[in-house]
Amino acid sequence: MVQNVERQSRYFEITEPELEKDGLIIYGGKTLADLEQTLPEVLNEGGGDNVYTKPVNKLNKHFPLKKNKRFQFASLK
């Protein structure tokens, strides 16, 4: 979902973090808005957090990506 929001932001040339965050919450709906408000803050060791990256970091920590072990993409040659 985050990738879709970022793709749309690039397409519509939205560069302001506040507008990107609004797009993320609108696209994600009420459940995502509630999670964004209730999940604990995540400290970014590298710094550089802004209004958009803070909720994205929260969601990434709460929903870590998992690799599907049963299905592997074949390498393209």
Buried (B, 14 or more C-beta within 10 A) or exposed (E): EBEEBBEBBEEEEBEEBEBBBBBBBEEBEEEBBEBBEEBEEBEEEEEEBEEBBBBBBBBEEEEEEEEEEEEEEEEEE
